[in-house]
Amino acid sequence: MPVRTLVIADDVTLQRLLSHAMTGESHEVLIARNTPDGLRRFSVDRPDLVIVDAAVKGADTIDVVERLRLAEPAGAHAAIVLLGTTDPAARVKGLRSGADDYLAKPVHPA
């Protein structure tokens, strides 16, 4: 059974990069182009993994992660990865918000 992965990103290039990198690697990739759509898809599709771009326009990434974690029942079990800057303070803040991992952009497909 494939890992259901939700990508929350408004950058089309990033969406394509992540989708291409994971498709065929036992991932079913779902795309949400904004935070409200991402939160809706999270509750409906119940993904195993969520990748959140910290640069989504109009979104407070920390709030998004906290809202995902509070979503029942999937929020307690899904892995959440933030994509953001190389700033160490942003990394710490993201991980403290409930993210499981933090990757600095640009992300290499491998």
N, CA, C and O atoms as CSV, one atom per row, in Angstrom:
chain,resi,resn,atom,element,x,y,z
A,1,MET,N,N,0.848,-1.181,0.000
A,1,MET,CA,C,0.000,0.000,0.000
A,1,MET,C,C,0.891,1.240,0.000
A,1,MET,O,O,1.807,1.341,0.816
A,2,PRO,N,N,0.631,2.186,-0.908
A,2,PRO,CA,C,1.481,3.373,-0.992
A,2,PRO,C,C,1.309,4.299,0.203
A,2,PRO,O,O,0.260,4.341,0.845
A,3,VAL,N,N,2.373,5.037,0.476
A,3,VAL,CA,C,2.328,6.073,1.497
A,3,VAL,C,C,1.579,7.249,0.887
A,3,VAL,O,O,1.950,7.742,-0.178
A,4,ARG,N,N,0.533,7.693,1.555
A,4,ARG,CA,C,-0.245,8.838,1.070
A,4,ARG,C,C,0.435,10.102,1.589
A,4,ARG,O,O,0.513,10.327,2.797
A,5,THR,N,N,0.928,10.924,0.661
A,5,THR,CA,C,1.678,12.132,1.001
A,5,THR,C,C,0.936,13.363,0.528
A,5,THR,O,O,0.575,13.467,-0.644
A,6,LEU,N,N,0.706,14.297,1.440
A,6,LEU,CA,C,0.072,15.571,1.122
A,6,LEU,C,C,1.136,16.656,1.098
A,6,LEU,O,O,1.859,16.849,2.075
A,7,VAL,N,N,1.228,17.360,-0.019
A,7,VAL,CA,C,2.156,18.482,-0.157
A,7,VAL,C,C,1.332,19.766,-0.106
A,7,VAL,O,O,0.435,19.965,-0.925
A,8,ILE,N,N,1.640,20.641,0.862
A,8,ILE,CA,C,0.975,21.940,0.963
A,8,ILE,C,C,1.988,22.992,0.512
A,8,ILE,O,O,2.901,23.362,1.250
A,9,ALA,N,N,1.798,23.462,-0.726
A,9,ALA,CA,C,2.736,24.424,-1.310
A,9,ALA,C,C,2.031,25.184,-2.424
A,9,ALA,O,O,1.273,24.600,-3.198
A,10,ASP,N,N,2.284,26.490,-2.503
A,10,ASP,CA,C,1.689,27.265,-3.588
A,10,ASP,C,C,2.664,27.466,-4.751
A,10,ASP,O,O,2.289,28.018,-5.786
A,11,ASP,N,N,3.888,27.029,-4.587
A,11,ASP,CA,C,4.911,27.116,-5.627
A,11,ASP,C,C,4.775,25.899,-6.550
A,11,ASP,O,O,5.046,24.770,-6.141
A,12,VAL,N,N,4.356,26.139,-7.793
A,12,VAL,CA,C,4.105,25.057,-8.748
A,12,VAL,C,C,5.372,24.250,-9.018
A,12,VAL,O,O,5.305,23.031,-9.172
A,13,THR,N,N,6.517,24.912,-9.077
A,13,THR,CA,C,7.777,24.206,-9.317
A,13,THR,C,C,8.072,23.245,-8.169
A,13,THR,O,O,8.482,22.109,-8.405
A,14,LEU,N,N,7.871,23.687,-6.937
A,14,LEU,CA,C,8.094,22.827,-5.780
A,14,LEU,C,C,7.103,21.665,-5.779
A,14,LEU,O,O,7.476,20.533,-5.474
A,15,GLN,N,N,5.855,21.936,-6.114
A,15,GLN,CA,C,4.841,20.882,-6.200
A,15,GLN,C,C,5.293,19.801,-7.182
A,15,GLN,O,O,5.253,18.611,-6.871
A,16,ARG,N,N,5.717,20.224,-8.351
A,16,ARG,CA,C,6.150,19.277,-9.390
A,16,ARG,C,C,7.394,18.507,-8.970
A,16,ARG,O,O,7.478,17.297,-9.180
A,17,LEU,N,N,8.353,19.200,-8.381
A,17,LEU,CA,C,9.589,18.555,-7.935
A,17,LEU,C,C,9.293,17.454,-6.920
A,17,LEU,O,O,9.776,16.330,-7.054
A,18,LEU,N,N,8.502,17.783,-5.912
A,18,LEU,CA,C,8.195,16.794,-4.879
A,18,LEU,C,C,7.336,15.660,-5.422
A,18,LEU,O,O,7.559,14.494,-5.097
A,19,SER,N,N,6.369,15.999,-6.239
A,19,SER,CA,C,5.499,14.980,-6.825
A,19,SER,C,C,6.309,14.020,-7.692
A,19,SER,O,O,6.144,12.803,-7.610
A,20,HIS,N,N,7.177,14.576,-8.515
A,20,HIS,CA,C,8.013,13.749,-9.391
A,20,HIS,C,C,8.974,12.875,-8.581
A,20,HIS,O,O,9.165,11.699,-8.890
A,21,ALA,N,N,9.572,13.457,-7.553
A,21,ALA,CA,C,10.548,12.722,-6.747
A,21,ALA,C,C,9.906,11.561,-5.988
A,21,ALA,O,O,10.555,10.538,-5.772
A,22,MET,N,N,8.658,11.701,-5.586
A,22,MET,CA,C,8.019,10.666,-4.764
A,22,MET,C,C,7.162,9.695,-5.554
A,22,MET,O,O,6.950,8.566,-5.112
A,23,THR,N,N,6.671,10.102,-6.698
A,23,THR,CA,C,5.852,9.203,-7.491
A,23,THR,C,C,6.723,8.054,-7.965
A,23,THR,O,O,7.838,8.258,-8.447
A,24,GLY,N,N,6.210,6.869,-7.826
A,24,GLY,CA,C,6.991,5.698,-8.194
A,24,GLY,C,C,7.842,5.184,-7.054
A,24,GLY,O,O,8.460,4.125,-7.171
A,25,GLU,N,N,7.884,5.902,-5.971
A,25,GLU,CA,C,8.618,5.493,-4.774
A,25,GLU,C,C,7.643,5.049,-3.700
A,25,GLU,O,O,7.878,5.256,-2.509
A,26,SER,N,N,6.558,4.444,-4.122
A,26,SER,CA,C,5.515,3.960,-3.215
A,26,SER,C,C,4.783,5.093,-2.508
A,26,SER,O,O,4.331,4.929,-1.375
A,27,HIS,N,N,4.665,6.227,-3.162
A,27,HIS,CA,C,3.927,7.356,-2.613
A,27,HIS,C,C,2.761,7.709,-3.525
A,27,HIS,O,O,2.893,7.731,-4.749
A,28,GLU,N,N,1.639,7.979,-2.918
A,28,GLU,CA,C,0.520,8.605,-3.614
A,28,GLU,C,C,0.588,10.067,-3.202
A,28,GLU,O,O,0.423,10.375,-2.022
A,29,VAL,N,N,0.826,10.973,-4.142
A,29,VAL,CA,C,1.055,12.382,-3.824
A,29,VAL,C,C,-0.212,13.191,-4.071
A,29,VAL,O,O,-0.783,13.159,-5.161
A,30,LEU,N,N,-0.640,13.911,-3.047
A,30,LEU,CA,C,-1.780,14.806,-3.105
A,30,LEU,C,C,-1.254,16.231,-2.970
A,30,LEU,O,O,-0.347,16.485,-2.178
A,31,ILE,N,N,-1.812,17.153,-3.731
A,31,ILE,CA,C,-1.335,18.541,-3.711
A,31,ILE,C,C,-2.426,19.465,-3.174
A,31,ILE,O,O,-3.585,19.381,-3.580
A,32,ALA,N,N,-2.036,20.347,-2.256
A,32,ALA,CA,C,-2.902,21.427,-1.782
A,32,ALA,C,C,-2.159,22.724,-2.066
A,32,ALA,O,O,-0.999,22.873,-1.685
A,33,ARG,N,N,-2.817,23.655,-2.727
A,33,ARG,CA,C,-2.159,24.895,-3.163
A,33,ARG,C,C,-2.209,26.025,-2.134
A,33,ARG,O,O,-1.613,27.083,-2.336
A,34,ASN,N,N,-2.920,25.794,-1.039
A,34,ASN,CA,C,-2.986,26.811,0.015
A,34,ASN,C,C,-3.336,26.125,1.335
A,34,ASN,O,O,-3.679,24.943,1.361
A,35,THR,N,N,-3.247,26.868,2.408
A,35,THR,CA,C,-3.472,26.302,3.735
A,35,THR,C,C,-4.893,25.791,3.946
A,35,THR,O,O,-5.055,24.666,4.417
A,36,PRO,N,N,-5.936,26.567,3.620
A,36,PRO,CA,C,-7.285,26.031,3.837
A,36,PRO,C,C,-7.527,24.720,3.083
A,36,PRO,O,O,-8.125,23.788,3.621
A,37,ASP,N,N,-7.058,24.658,1.838
A,37,ASP,CA,C,-7.215,23.426,1.067
A,37,ASP,C,C,-6.400,22.294,1.701
A,37,ASP,O,O,-6.851,21.149,1.744
A,38,GLY,N,N,-5.212,22.615,2.188
A,38,GLY,CA,C,-4.374,21.608,2.844
A,38,GLY,C,C,-5.016,21.043,4.098
A,38,GLY,O,O,-4.979,19.833,4.323
A,39,LEU,N,N,-5.602,21.901,4.912
A,39,LEU,CA,C,-6.258,21.433,6.139
A,39,LEU,C,C,-7.490,20.588,5.803
A,39,LEU,O,O,-7.767,19.590,6.468
A,40,ARG,N,N,-8.224,20.996,4.765
A,40,ARG,CA,C,-9.388,20.219,4.344
A,40,ARG,C,C,-8.969,18.852,3.824
A,40,ARG,O,O,-9.541,17.831,4.205
A,41,ARG,N,N,-7.969,18.839,2.951
A,41,ARG,CA,C,-7.505,17.569,2.386
A,41,ARG,C,C,-6.926,16.667,3.470
A,41,ARG,O,O,-7.061,15.445,3.402
A,42,PHE,N,N,-6.290,17.261,4.459
A,42,PHE,CA,C,-5.728,16.477,5.556
A,42,PHE,C,C,-6.831,15.711,6.277
A,42,PHE,O,O,-6.689,14.519,6.549
A,43,SER,N,N,-7.924,16.392,6.582
A,43,SER,CA,C,-8.999,15.731,7.324
A,43,SER,C,C,-9.774,14.740,6.456
A,43,SER,O,O,-10.291,13.746,6.968
A,44,VAL,N,N,-9.860,14.995,5.162
A,44,VAL,CA,C,-10.607,14.103,4.268
A,44,VAL,C,C,-9.758,12.915,3.815
A,44,VAL,O,O,-10.217,11.774,3.860
A,45,ASP,N,N,-8.522,13.176,3.379
A,45,ASP,CA,C,-7.679,12.146,2.774
A,45,ASP,C,C,-6.818,11.374,3.766
A,45,ASP,O,O,-6.314,10.298,3.444
A,46,ARG,N,N,-6.647,11.910,4.963
A,46,ARG,CA,C,-5.867,11.269,6.024
A,46,ARG,C,C,-4.500,10.750,5.550
A,46,ARG,O,O,-4.246,9.546,5.560
A,47,PRO,N,N,-3.642,11.662,5.142
A,47,PRO,CA,C,-2.329,11.241,4.644
A,47,PRO,C,C,-1.432,10.703,5.759
A,47,PRO,O,O,-1.638,10.975,6.942
A,48,ASP,N,N,-0.439,9.937,5.339
A,48,ASP,CA,C,0.556,9.403,6.267
A,48,ASP,C,C,1.679,10.405,6.507
A,48,ASP,O,O,2.304,10.418,7.568
A,49,LEU,N,N,1.921,11.238,5.508
A,49,LEU,CA,C,3.008,12.212,5.530
A,49,LEU,C,C,2.488,13.531,4.975
A,49,LEU,O,O,1.770,13.550,3.975
A,50,VAL,N,N,2.852,14.641,5.630
A,50,VAL,CA,C,2.492,15.976,5.144
A,50,VAL,C,C,3.778,16.782,5.013
A,50,VAL,O,O,4.575,16.862,5.947
A,51,ILE,N,N,3.967,17.377,3.838
A,51,ILE,CA,C,5.108,18.262,3.600
A,51,ILE,C,C,4.548,19.663,3.449
A,51,ILE,O,O,3.741,19.919,2.555
A,52,VAL,N,N,4.972,20.576,4.321
A,52,VAL,CA,C,4.450,21.937,4.338
A,52,VAL,C,C,5.560,22.915,3.967
A,52,VAL,O,O,6.598,22.969,4.627
A,53,ASP,N,N,5.332,23.683,2.908
A,53,ASP,CA,C,6.274,24.724,2.515
A,53,ASP,C,C,6.051,25.934,3.418
A,53,ASP,O,O,4.950,26.480,3.473
A,54,ALA,N,N,7.088,26.344,4.115
A,54,ALA,CA,C,6.977,27.476,5.042
A,54,ALA,C,C,6.713,28.787,4.314
A,54,ALA,O,O,6.346,29.777,4.949
A,55,ALA,N,N,6.891,28.816,2.997
A,55,ALA,CA,C,6.714,30.055,2.234
A,55,ALA,C,C,5.319,30.189,1.624
A,55,ALA,O,O,5.107,31.058,0.778
A,56,VAL,N,N,4.368,29.354,2.029
A,56,VAL,CA,C,3.009,29.476,1.485
A,56,VAL,C,C,2.471,30.854,1.854
A,56,VAL,O,O,2.486,31.246,3.021
A,57,LYS,N,N,2.002,31.577,0.855
A,57,LYS,CA,C,1.524,32.950,1.067
A,57,LYS,C,C,0.312,32.979,1.999
A,57,LYS,O,O,-0.602,32.164,1.876
A,58,GLY,N,N,0.322,33.926,2.925
A,58,GLY,CA,C,-0.806,34.126,3.817
A,58,GLY,C,C,-0.937,33.081,4.910
A,58,GLY,O,O,-1.985,32.981,5.547
A,59,ALA,N,N,0.112,32.302,5.136
A,59,ALA,CA,C,0.022,31.240,6.144
A,59,ALA,C,C,1.085,31.421,7.217
A,59,ALA,O,O,2.220,31.801,6.928
A,60,ASP,N,N,0.711,31.150,8.435
A,60,ASP,CA,C,1.652,31.055,9.540
A,60,ASP,C,C,1.956,29.565,9.673
A,60,ASP,O,O,1.138,28.797,10.179
A,61,THR,N,N,3.137,29.170,9.216
A,61,THR,CA,C,3.488,27.756,9.161
A,61,THR,C,C,3.363,27.067,10.516
A,61,THR,O,O,2.929,25.918,10.591
A,62,ILE,N,N,3.736,27.754,11.569
A,62,ILE,CA,C,3.650,27.168,12.910
A,62,ILE,C,C,2.193,26.881,13.245
A,62,ILE,O,O,1.878,25.826,13.794
A,63,ASP,N,N,1.308,27.809,12.919
A,63,ASP,CA,C,-0.117,27.609,13.142
A,63,ASP,C,C,-0.627,26.417,12.327
A,63,ASP,O,O,-1.434,25.627,12.817
A,64,VAL,N,N,-0.159,26.289,11.094
A,64,VAL,CA,C,-0.574,25.173,10.239
A,64,VAL,C,C,-0.174,23.845,10.878
A,64,VAL,O,O,-0.987,22.925,10.959
A,65,VAL,N,N,1.067,23.744,11.327
A,65,VAL,CA,C,1.532,22.500,11.952
A,65,VAL,C,C,0.716,22.199,13.206
A,65,VAL,O,O,0.298,21.060,13.415
A,66,GLU,N,N,0.492,23.203,14.031
A,66,GLU,CA,C,-0.294,22.990,15.249
A,66,GLU,C,C,-1.717,22.543,14.920
A,66,GLU,O,O,-2.260,21.668,15.594
A,67,ARG,N,N,-2.321,23.129,13.900
A,67,ARG,CA,C,-3.681,22.736,13.502
A,67,ARG,C,C,-3.704,21.311,12.950
A,67,ARG,O,O,-4.648,20.562,13.201
A,68,LEU,N,N,-2.678,20.939,12.207
A,68,LEU,CA,C,-2.594,19.566,11.712
A,68,LEU,C,C,-2.474,18.587,12.879
A,68,LEU,O,O,-3.122,17.540,12.886
A,69,ARG,N,N,-1.650,18.928,13.857
A,69,ARG,CA,C,-1.457,18.048,15.012
A,69,ARG,C,C,-2.734,17.880,15.827
A,69,ARG,O,O,-2.971,16.815,16.398
A,70,LEU,N,N,-3.561,18.928,15.884
A,70,LEU,CA,C,-4.796,18.867,16.662
A,70,LEU,C,C,-5.936,18.167,15.926
A,70,LEU,O,O,-6.949,17.823,16.536
A,71,ALA,N,N,-5.777,17.954,14.615
A,71,ALA,CA,C,-6.828,17.293,13.837
A,71,ALA,C,C,-6.929,15.837,14.282
A,71,ALA,O,O,-5.933,15.115,14.312
A,72,GLU,N,N,-8.107,15.430,14.617
A,72,GLU,CA,C,-8.303,14.055,15.089
A,72,GLU,C,C,-8.922,13.197,14.001
A,72,GLU,O,O,-9.715,13.703,13.207
A,73,PRO,N,N,-8.588,11.925,13.939
A,73,PRO,CA,C,-7.535,11.241,14.664
A,73,PRO,C,C,-6.202,11.257,13.930
A,73,PRO,O,O,-5.176,10.884,14.499
A,74,ALA,N,N,-6.209,11.684,12.676
A,74,ALA,CA,C,-5.008,11.581,11.843
A,74,ALA,C,C,-3.853,12.435,12.337
A,74,ALA,O,O,-2.694,12.078,12.126
A,75,GLY,N,N,-4.139,13.549,12.986
A,75,GLY,CA,C,-3.099,14.489,13.388
A,75,GLY,C,C,-2.076,13.921,14.340
A,75,GLY,O,O,-0.929,14.367,14.359
A,76,ALA,N,N,-2.468,12.961,15.117
A,76,ALA,CA,C,-1.534,12.374,16.077
A,76,ALA,C,C,-0.573,11.394,15.417
A,76,ALA,O,O,0.469,11.072,15.987
A,77,HIS,N,N,-0.913,10.913,14.218
A,77,HIS,CA,C,-0.131,9.845,13.617
A,77,HIS,C,C,0.629,10.224,12.355
A,77,HIS,O,O,1.606,9.559,12.008
A,78,ALA,N,N,0.214,11.254,11.674
A,78,ALA,CA,C,0.879,11.638,10.426
A,78,ALA,C,C,2.228,12.275,10.714
A,78,ALA,O,O,2.379,13.024,11.678
A,79,ALA,N,N,3.203,11.973,9.875
A,79,ALA,CA,C,4.505,12.629,9.962
A,79,ALA,C,C,4.401,13.970,9.237
A,79,ALA,O,O,3.821,14.052,8.154
A,80,ILE,N,N,4.965,15.017,9.836
A,80,ILE,CA,C,4.911,16.355,9.245
A,80,ILE,C,C,6.334,16.862,9.050
A,80,ILE,O,O,7.139,16.883,9.981
A,81,VAL,N,N,6.625,17.273,7.809
A,81,VAL,CA,C,7.940,17.806,7.461
A,81,VAL,C,C,7.752,19.229,6.967
A,81,VAL,O,O,6.928,19.481,6.089
A,82,LEU,N,N,8.508,20.151,7.524
A,82,LEU,CA,C,8.488,21.551,7.076
A,82,LEU,C,C,9.644,21.792,6.114
A,82,LEU,O,O,10.742,21.267,6.301
A,83,LEU,N,N,9.386,22.586,5.092
A,83,LEU,CA,C,10.428,23.040,4.179
A,83,LEU,C,C,10.594,24.531,4.417
A,83,LEU,O,O,9.631,25.288,4.300
A,84,GLY,N,N,11.797,24.958,4.748
A,84,GLY,CA,C,11.982,26.373,5.052
A,84,GLY,C,C,13.383,26.854,4.788
A,84,GLY,O,O,14.134,26.258,4.016
A,85,THR,N,N,13.721,27.942,5.440
A,85,THR,CA,C,15.025,28.580,5.254
A,85,THR,C,C,16.098,27.843,6.051
A,85,THR,O,O,15.807,26.912,6.801
A,86,THR,N,N,17.321,28.271,5.875
A,86,THR,CA,C,18.437,27.675,6.615
A,86,THR,C,C,18.608,28.296,8.002
A,86,THR,O,O,19.519,27.916,8.737
A,87,ASP,N,N,17.758,29.230,8.365
A,87,ASP,CA,C,17.837,29.918,9.651
A,87,ASP,C,C,17.628,28.921,10.800
A,87,ASP,O,O,16.570,28.299,10.884
A,88,PRO,N,N,18.623,28.762,11.687
A,88,PRO,CA,C,18.495,27.807,12.788
A,88,PRO,C,C,17.308,28.107,13.709
A,88,PRO,O,O,16.689,27.178,14.229
A,89,ALA,N,N,16.984,29.376,13.918
A,89,ALA,CA,C,15.856,29.727,14.787
A,89,ALA,C,C,14.535,29.265,14.176
A,89,ALA,O,O,13.643,28.817,14.896
A,90,ALA,N,N,14.405,29.372,12.855
A,90,ALA,CA,C,13.190,28.903,12.179
A,90,ALA,C,C,13.064,27.392,12.303
A,90,ALA,O,O,11.966,26.864,12.479
A,91,ARG,N,N,14.186,26.706,12.212
A,91,ARG,CA,C,14.198,25.241,12.352
A,91,ARG,C,C,13.723,24.835,13.748
A,91,ARG,O,O,12.867,23.961,13.886
A,92,VAL,N,N,14.271,25.461,14.766
A,92,VAL,CA,C,13.899,25.151,16.149
A,92,VAL,C,C,12.422,25.449,16.380
A,92,VAL,O,O,11.706,24.642,16.972
A,93,LYS,N,N,11.970,26.609,15.912
A,93,LYS,CA,C,10.567,26.992,16.079
A,93,LYS,C,C,9.650,25.988,15.377
A,93,LYS,O,O,8.622,25.599,15.932
A,94,GLY,N,N,10.011,25.571,14.176
A,94,GLY,CA,C,9.214,24.598,13.435
A,94,GLY,C,C,9.132,23.258,14.137
A,94,GLY,O,O,8.058,22.663,14.222
A,95,LEU,N,N,10.254,22.782,14.638
A,95,LEU,CA,C,10.270,21.497,15.334
A,95,LEU,C,C,9.511,21.570,16.658
A,95,LEU,O,O,8.851,20.609,17.052
A,96,ARG,N,N,9.607,22.703,17.337
A,96,ARG,CA,C,8.858,22.865,18.595
A,96,ARG,C,C,7.352,22.936,18.365
A,96,ARG,O,O,6.571,22.630,19.267
A,97,SER,N,N,6.941,23.335,17.170
A,97,SER,CA,C,5.512,23.438,16.870
A,97,SER,C,C,4.861,22.072,16.663
A,97,SER,O,O,3.635,21.959,16.636
A,98,GLY,N,N,5.687,21.040,16.518
A,98,GLY,CA,C,5.137,19.702,16.332
A,98,GLY,C,C,5.571,19.017,15.057
A,98,GLY,O,O,5.165,17.884,14.798
A,99,ALA,N,N,6.391,19.681,14.249
A,99,ALA,CA,C,6.883,19.039,13.031
A,99,ALA,C,C,7.863,17.928,13.407
A,99,ALA,O,O,8.574,18.024,14.407
A,100,ASP,N,N,7.888,16.889,12.604
A,100,ASP,CA,C,8.797,15.771,12.842
A,100,ASP,C,C,10.182,16.018,12.264
A,100,ASP,O,O,11.176,15.478,12.750
A,101,ASP,N,N,10.235,16.839,11.222
A,101,ASP,CA,C,11.517,17.145,10.608
A,101,ASP,C,C,11.420,18.495,9.919
A,101,ASP,O,O,10.327,19.000,9.665
A,102,TYR,N,N,12.573,19.069,9.619
A,102,TYR,CA,C,12.658,20.380,8.969
A,102,TYR,C,C,13.762,20.284,7.934
A,102,TYR,O,O,14.908,19.986,8.268
A,103,LEU,N,N,13.422,20.535,6.686
A,103,LEU,CA,C,14.402,20.511,5.611
A,103,LEU,C,C,14.580,21.920,5.058
A,103,LEU,O,O,13.606,22.628,4.801
A,104,ALA,N,N,15.829,22.312,4.881
A,104,ALA,CA,C,16.123,23.632,4.317
A,104,ALA,C,C,16.002,23.574,2.795
A,104,ALA,O,O,16.405,22.602,2.156
A,105,LYS,N,N,15.430,24.651,2.231
A,105,LYS,CA,C,15.342,24.773,0.777
A,105,LYS,C,C,16.611,25.419,0.261
A,105,LYS,O,O,17.208,26.220,0.980
A,106,PRO,N,N,17.042,25.120,-0.918
A,106,PRO,CA,C,16.359,24.285,-1.904
A,106,PRO,C,C,16.495,22.801,-1.556
A,106,PRO,O,O,17.513,22.356,-1.026
A,107,VAL,N,N,15.454,22.067,-1.868
A,107,VAL,CA,C,15.415,20.645,-1.592
A,107,VAL,C,C,15.917,19.894,-2.819
A,107,VAL,O,O,15.487,20.154,-3.943
A,108,HIS,N,N,16.822,18.971,-2.588
A,108,HIS,CA,C,17.313,18.133,-3.677
A,108,HIS,C,C,16.454,16.887,-3.738
A,108,HIS,O,O,16.214,16.267,-2.701
A,109,PRO,N,N,15.981,16.494,-4.908
A,109,PRO,CA,C,15.066,15.343,-5.010
A,109,PRO,C,C,15.582,14.059,-4.377
A,109,PRO,O,O,14.789,13.285,-3.841
A,110,ALA,N,N,16.869,13.813,-4.423
A,110,ALA,CA,C,17.409,12.575,-3.833
A,110,ALA,C,C,17.265,12.595,-2.328
A,110,ALA,O,O,17.662,11.642,-1.658
